Amino acid sequence: MPRVTFLPMNVVCEAKDGESILDVAINNDIPIQHACGGFCACTTCHILVKDGDDSVLSSMEDDEMERIERAAPAEPRSRLGCQARVHGDVTVEVVNVDQGF
């Protein structure tokens, strides 16, 4: 099973192949915001890929790319947790940690 490491919490979670980063976070009580419920309608689940090449996450589609371009601070390794699907071990930093989780 793929493993996702969440920073800054430094928590490692197992993921099912094809599961979204957001779902992995929710299923493991990782505090990540998700105002739209995971429908690529906002940028609150913004993450930064810290370790793992492009083959460990699904490819970015146009809707996600448009949202990411509006995210602040968007970086080259920015993704939306609701859209990035896991296919291998990856380390991500949660940008908007949900304090009320």
Secondary structure as the mmCIF struct_conf table of DSSP 4:
data_model
#
loop_
_struct_conf.conf_type_id
_struct_conf.id
_struct_conf.beg_label_comp_id
_struct_conf.beg_label_asym_id
_struct_conf.beg_label_seq_id
_struct_conf.end_label_comp_id
_struct_conf.end_label_asym_id
_struct_conf.end_label_seq_id
STRN STRN1 ARG A 3 LEU A 7
TURN_TY1_P TURN_TY1_P1 PRO A 8 ASN A 10
STRN STRN2 VAL A 11 GLU A 14
TURN_TY1_P TURN_TY1_P2 ASP A 17 GLY A 18
STRN STRN3 SER A 20 SER A 20
HELX_RH_AL_P HELX_RH_AL_P1 ILE A 21 ASN A 27
TURN_TY1_P TURN_TY1_P3 ASN A 28 ASP A 29
STRN STRN4 ILE A 32 ILE A 32
TURN_TY1_P TURN_TY1_P4 ALA A 35 CYS A 36
BEND BEND1 GLY A 37 THR A 43
TURN_TY1_P TURN_TY1_P5 THR A 44 CYS A 45
STRN STRN5 HIS A 46 ASP A 51
HELX_RH_3T_P HELX_RH_3T_P1 ASP A 54 VAL A 56
STRN STRN6 LEU A 57 LEU A 57
HELX_LH_PP_P HELX_LH_PP_P1 SER A 58 GLU A 61
HELX_RH_AL_P HELX_RH_AL_P2 ASP A 62 ARG A 70
BEND BEND2 ALA A 71 ALA A 71
TURN_TY1_P TURN_TY1_P6 ALA A 72 PRO A 73
TURN_TY1_P TURN_TY1_P7 PRO A 76 ARG A 77
STRN STRN7 SER A 78 LEU A 80
TURN_TY1_P TURN_TY1_P8 GLY A 81 GLN A 83
STRN STRN8 ARG A 85 VAL A 86
BEND BEND3 HIS A 87 GLY A 88
STRN STRN9 VAL A 90 VAL A 94
BEND BEND4 VAL A 95 ASN A 96
STRN STRN10 VAL A 97 VAL A 97
TURN_TY1_P TURN_TY1_P9 GLN A 99 GLY A 100
#
